[in-house]
Amino acid sequence: MPPEAGLVWNIDQVQGPSAAHKDSDIAAVSRFATNSEAFWFAPQPAIKAAFWYDDGQGWRPYAVPARRPNAPTSGIAALSRIPNSMESWWIGAEGTVEGAFW
């Protein structure tokens, strides 16, 4: 269902210039009603993320640990099954399927 007429989108910058690989996908999850998490590939072989809580502090970045370099054009997937858990998957630079959970 499209947004109701007259509603306005609020626009936020999650991270500044050069924070993401230009060909990167992005994935997002919400662990509970007042939370959002976003995941993407940084220009260097790294997985970055940011979380947002409805507390007025905005987006806060962090890194997702990875054992091997990622393939930044592979795409990324994320899932939250329960409020205290998140999982993400991506393709490694050597064609492996990698994942991390919290």
Contacts in CASP RR format, 6 or more apart in sequence:
PFRMAT RR
TARGET T0000
AUTHOR 0000-0000-0000
METHOD contacts of the structure
MODEL  1
MPPEAGLVWNIDQVQGPSAAHKDSDIAAVSRFATNSEAFWFAPQPAIKAA
FWYDDGQGWRPYAVPARRPNAPTSGIAALSRIPNSMESWWIGAEGTVEGA
FW
3 9 0 8 1.000
12 58 0 8 1.000
12 59 0 8 1.000
13 59 0 8 1.000
14 38 0 8 1.000
14 50 0 8 1.000
14 59 0 8 1.000
14 61 0 8 1.000
15 48 0 8 1.000
15 50 0 8 1.000
15 59 0 8 1.000
15 61 0 8 1.000
18 43 0 8 1.000
19 40 0 8 1.000
19 42 0 8 1.000
19 48 0 8 1.000
19 61 0 8 1.000
20 26 0 8 1.000
20 40 0 8 1.000
20 41 0 8 1.000
20 42 0 8 1.000
20 43 0 8 1.000
20 48 0 8 1.000
21 40 0 8 1.000
21 41 0 8 1.000
21 42 0 8 1.000
21 43 0 8 1.000
21 72 0 8 1.000
21 73 0 8 1.000
22 43 0 8 1.000
23 72 0 8 1.000
23 73 0 8 1.000
24 40 0 8 1.000
24 41 0 8 1.000
24 72 0 8 1.000
24 73 0 8 1.000
24 75 0 8 1.000
24 76 0 8 1.000
25 40 0 8 1.000
25 41 0 8 1.000
25 74 0 8 1.000
25 75 0 8 1.000
25 76 0 8 1.000
26 38 0 8 1.000
26 39 0 8 1.000
26 40 0 8 1.000
26 76 0 8 1.000
27 38 0 8 1.000
27 39 0 8 1.000
27 40 0 8 1.000
27 75 0 8 1.000
27 76 0 8 1.000
27 77 0 8 1.000
27 78 0 8 1.000
27 88 0 8 1.000
28 36 0 8 1.000
28 37 0 8 1.000
28 38 0 8 1.000
28 39 0 8 1.000
28 78 0 8 1.000
29 36 0 8 1.000
29 37 0 8 1.000
29 78 0 8 1.000
29 79 0 8 1.000
29 80 0 8 1.000
29 86 0 8 1.000
30 36 0 8 1.000
30 37 0 8 1.000
30 80 0 8 1.000
31 37 0 8 1.000
31 80 0 8 1.000
31 82 0 8 1.000
31 83 0 8 1.000
31 84 0 8 1.000
31 85 0 8 1.000
31 86 0 8 1.000
32 83 0 8 1.000
34 53 0 8 1.000
34 54 0 8 1.000
34 55 0 8 1.000
35 51 0 8 1.000
35 52 0 8 1.000
35 53 0 8 1.000
35 54 0 8 1.000
36 51 0 8 1.000
36 52 0 8 1.000
37 49 0 8 1.000
37 50 0 8 1.000
37 51 0 8 1.000
37 52 0 8 1.000
37 78 0 8 1.000
37 80 0 8 1.000
37 86 0 8 1.000
38 49 0 8 1.000
38 50 0 8 1.000
38 51 0 8 1.000
38 59 0 8 1.000
39 47 0 8 1.000
39 48 0 8 1.000
39 49 0 8 1.000
39 64 0 8 1.000
39 76 0 8 1.000
39 78 0 8 1.000
39 88 0 8 1.000
40 47 0 8 1.000
40 48 0 8 1.000
40 49 0 8 1.000
40 76 0 8 1.000
41 47 0 8 1.000
41 48 0 8 1.000
41 70 0 8 1.000
41 72 0 8 1.000
41 75 0 8 1.000
41 76 0 8 1.000
41 90 0 8 1.000
42 48 0 8 1.000
43 72 0 8 1.000
45 66 0 8 1.000
45 69 0 8 1.000
45 70 0 8 1.000
45 72 0 8 1.000
45 93 0 8 1.000
46 63 0 8 1.000
46 66 0 8 1.000
46 70 0 8 1.000
47 63 0 8 1.000
47 64 0 8 1.000
47 66 0 8 1.000
47 70 0 8 1.000
47 76 0 8 1.000
47 88 0 8 1.000
47 90 0 8 1.000
47 100 0 8 1.000
48 61 0 8 1.000
48 62 0 8 1.000
48 63 0 8 1.000
48 64 0 8 1.000
49 61 0 8 1.000
49 62 0 8 1.000
49 63 0 8 1.000
49 64 0 8 1.000
49 88 0 8 1.000
50 59 0 8 1.000
50 60 0 8 1.000
50 61 0 8 1.000
50 62 0 8 1.000
51 59 0 8 1.000
51 60 0 8 1.000
51 62 0 8 1.000
52 58 0 8 1.000
52 59 0 8 1.000
52 60 0 8 1.000
64 88 0 8 1.000
64 100 0 8 1.000
65 100 0 8 1.000
66 90 0 8 1.000
66 98 0 8 1.000
66 99 0 8 1.000
66 100 0 8 1.000
67 98 0 8 1.000
68 92 0 8 1.000
68 93 0 8 1.000
68 94 0 8 1.000
68 96 0 8 1.000
68 98 0 8 1.000
69 92 0 8 1.000
69 93 0 8 1.000
70 90 0 8 1.000
70 91 0 8 1.000
70 92 0 8 1.000
70 93 0 8 1.000
70 98 0 8 1.000
71 90 0 8 1.000
71 91 0 8 1.000
71 92 0 8 1.000
71 93 0 8 1.000
71 95 0 8 1.000
74 90 0 8 1.000
74 91 0 8 1.000
74 92 0 8 1.000
75 90 0 8 1.000
75 91 0 8 1.000
76 88 0 8 1.000
76 89 0 8 1.000
76 90 0 8 1.000
77 88 0 8 1.000
77 89 0 8 1.000
77 90 0 8 1.000
78 86 0 8 1.000
78 87 0 8 1.000
78 88 0 8 1.000
78 89 0 8 1.000
79 86 0 8 1.000
79 87 0 8 1.000
79 88 0 8 1.000
80 86 0 8 1.000
80 87 0 8 1.000
81 87 0 8 1.000
85 101 0 8 1.000
85 102 0 8 1.000
86 101 0 8 1.000
86 102 0 8 1.000
87 99 0 8 1.000
87 100 0 8 1.000
87 101 0 8 1.000
87 102 0 8 1.000
88 99 0 8 1.000
88 100 0 8 1.000
88 101 0 8 1.000
89 97 0 8 1.000
89 98 0 8 1.000
89 99 0 8 1.000
90 97 0 8 1.000
90 98 0 8 1.000
90 99 0 8 1.000
91 97 0 8 1.000
91 98 0 8 1.000
92 98 0 8 1.000
END
